[in-house]
């Protein structure tokens, strides 16, 4: 009997046909009798000298060792999500099924994490963009009217945003030169107006540019 399995194995000495294999030990004569004294495969007459028999223990049984897959396989589902998990599963399953199943599970987890991360980042981006747009549209100036009288330009400024605009944060230009206004101070409240005066003894066409925190307004005035 050859050393295979943790049991009794009886083979034909000629062709190697397994005649009995099991955990319970049986007499050779009983096994021969169950086959009517002949090997069912090669027809050789069975007798104790023509057969081998040995009971082996688990310690004596030679174990077949299979090299375990490398942990580098985990990189496949980590970087390719479920696709990498499926690829790794079909490659590794015949060598180590549990390891292959872990690759598949990691792939599923990674794609769920990717979905959650995409929603989180999208939410952060939305709030960031909304904050920028809100801050820009919160302070929006426009020129409602601009006229020249006695060489002085009177400008009606309007705050069309949702936040108060300090006059100090508004820059006035006449013909590309910064000019300090008069007659207006403090702040321009949302949806309200203020009148500022610019220049002195002006004549001809005057190009007026007013730059606020979020935008700028341009107007041409004739004096």
C-alpha positions in Angstrom: 0.0 0.0 0.0 1.4 3.4 -0.9 1.4 6.4 1.5 -1.6 8.4 0.3 -4.4 10.0 2.4 -4.8 9.6 6.1 -6.4 6.1 5.8 -5.9 2.6 4.6 -5.3 2.3 0.8 -5.1 -1.1 -1.0 -3.9 -1.2 -4.6 -3.4 -3.9 -7.2 0.4 -4.5 -7.4 0.3 -4.9 -11.2 -1.8 -1.9 -12.5 -2.1 0.2 -9.4 -5.9 0.1 -9.3 -7.2 1.4 -6.0 -9.2 -1.5 -4.5 -10.0 0.0 -1.2 -9.5 3.4 0.5 -11.0 4.5 3.7 -10.6 5.4 7.3 -11.6 2.0 8.6 -9.0 -0.8 8.4 -10.2 -3.9 6.6 -8.6 -7.4 6.3 -7.0 -8.0 2.9 -8.9 -11.3 2.5 -12.2 -9.4 2.8 -11.2 -6.9 0.2 -10.1 -9.7 -2.2 -13.3 -11.5 -1.7 -15.3 -8.3 -2.6 -13.7 -8.4 -6.1 -14.1 -12.2 -6.5 -10.3 -12.6 -6.3 -9.6 -10.6 -9.5 -8.5 -7.0 -10.2 -11.4 -5.4 -12.0 -9.0 -3.3 -14.1 -6.3 -5.7 -15.3 -7.8 -9.1 -14.3 -4.8 -10.2 -12.2 -5.6 -12.8 -9.6 -5.6 -11.0 -6.2 -3.8 -12.5 -3.3 -2.0 -10.9 -0.3 1.5 -11.3 -2.0 0.1 -9.5 -5.1 -1.1 -6.5 -3.1 0.4 -3.9 -0.9 -1.2 -2.7 2.3 -0.2 -0.1 4.9 -2.1 2.1 7.3 -0.5 5.5 7.7 -1.1 8.4 10.1 -1.4 12.0 9.4 2.2 12.7 10.5 3.5 10.1 8.0 1.3 11.3 5.1 3.3 13.5 2.7 1.6 16.9 2.3 1.4 18.7 -1.0 2.5 22.3 -0.5 1.2 25.0 -2.7 3.0 28.4 -2.8 0.8 31.1 -1.5 0.0 34.0 -3.8 2.1 37.2 -3.2 0.5 40.0 -1.2 1.3 42.3 -4.2 -1.9 40.9 -5.7 -3.8 43.2 -3.3 -2.6 46.2 -5.4 -4.8 45.0 -8.3 -8.2 45.6 -6.6 -6.8 48.7 -4.8 -6.0 50.5 -8.0 -8.5 48.9 -10.4 -11.4 48.5 -8.0 -13.9 45.8 -8.9 -12.3 45.2 -12.2 -9.0 44.3 -10.6 -10.8 42.2 -8.0 -12.5 40.1 -10.7 -9.2 39.7 -12.7 -7.3 38.6 -9.5 -10.1 36.3 -8.5 -10.1 34.3 -11.8 -6.3 34.1 -11.8 -5.8 33.0 -8.2 -8.9 31.0 -7.4 -7.4 27.6 -8.4 -4.3 28.3 -6.2 -6.0 29.8 -3.2 -9.7 30.3 -3.3 -9.9 32.2 0.0 -7.2 34.6 -1.2 -9.1 35.1 -4.5 -12.3 35.8 -2.6 -10.5 38.5 -0.5 -9.3 40.1 -3.8 -12.9 40.3 -5.0 -14.2 41.7 -1.6 -11.4 44.4 -1.6 -12.4 45.3 -5.2 -16.0 45.8 -4.1 -15.0 47.8 -1.1 -12.7 50.0 -3.1 -15.4 50.9 -5.7 -17.8 51.8 -2.8 -15.1 54.0 -1.3 -14.5 55.6 -4.6 -18.2 56.4 -5.0 -18.4 57.9 -1.5 -15.2 59.9 -2.1 -16.6 61.2 -5.4 -19.8 62.4 -3.7 -17.8 64.0 -0.9 -15.5 65.8 -3.3 -18.4 66.9 -5.5 -20.1 68.4 -2.4 -17.0 70.2 -1.3 -16.4 71.5 -4.8 -20.1 72.7 -5.0 -19.8 74.5 -1.6 -16.5 76.0 -2.6 -17.8 77.3 -6.0 -21.0 78.5 -4.4 -19.0 80.4 -1.8 -16.9 82.1 -4.5 -19.9 82.9 -6.6 -21.8 84.1 -3.6 -18.9 86.3 -2.5 -18.7 87.8 -6.0 -22.4 88.4 -6.5 -22.8 89.6 -2.9 -21.1 92.9 -3.7 -22.2 94.0 -7.1 -22.0 97.7 -8.2 -23.5 99.5 -11.2 -23.8 103.0 -12.5 -27.4 104.1 -12.6 -26.7 107.6 -13.8 -23.7 109.9 -14.5 -24.0 113.5 -15.5 -21.7 116.6 -15.6 -22.7 119.9 -14.1 -20.4 122.9 -13.7 -17.4 120.8 -14.5 -18.2 118.2 -11.8 -19.4 114.7 -12.5 -22.2 113.3 -10.3 -22.4 109.5 -10.3 -25.3 107.5 -8.9 -23.9 104.2 -7.7 -26.2 101.2 -7.0 -25.4 98.1 -4.9 -27.2 95.3 -6.7 -25.7 92.6 -4.5 -26.7 91.2 -1.1 -23.9 92.7 1.0 -23.0 96.1 2.1 -20.1 97.7 0.1 -17.8 100.2 1.9 -17.0 103.3 -0.2 -13.4 102.8 0.8 -13.4 99.5 -1.1 -14.5 101.2 -4.4 -11.9 102.8 -6.6 -12.8 105.7 -8.9 -11.0 106.5 -12.1 -11.3 109.5 -14.5 -9.6 109.1 -17.8 -7.5 106.2 -16.3 -6.4 108.3 -13.4 -7.5 107.5 -9.8 -9.7 110.1 -8.4 -11.0 110.6 -4.8 -14.8 111.1 -4.7 -16.6 113.6 -2.6 -20.1 113.8 -1.1 -20.2 110.1 -0.3 -18.9 108.1 2.6 -19.7 105.1 4.7 -21.2 102.2 2.8 -23.6 101.4 0.0 -26.3 99.1 1.4 -27.8 96.3 -0.6 -30.4 97.4 -3.2 -29.7 101.1 -2.4 -27.9 104.0 -4.1 -25.4 106.7 -3.3 -24.3 109.8 -5.2 -20.6 110.6 -5.5 -19.0 113.7 -7.1 -15.8 113.5 -9.1 -13.4 116.1 -10.6 -13.5 119.8 -10.9 -13.6 122.2 -13.9 -13.9 119.2 -16.3 -14.7 119.7 -20.0 -15.1 117.5 -23.0 -15.6 113.7 -22.9 -14.7 112.1 -19.6 -14.3 108.3 -19.3 -15.4 107.1 -15.9 -14.4 103.7 -14.5 -15.6 102.6 -11.0 -14.0 99.3 -9.7 -15.7 97.5 -6.8 -14.8 94.3 -4.8 -16.4 92.0 -7.4 -16.9 93.9 -10.6 -16.3 97.2 -12.4 -18.6 99.6 -14.3 -17.6 102.1 -17.1 -19.4 105.2 -18.3 -18.6 108.1 -20.7 -19.7 111.6 -19.6 -19.6 114.9 -21.6 -19.0 118.1 -19.8 
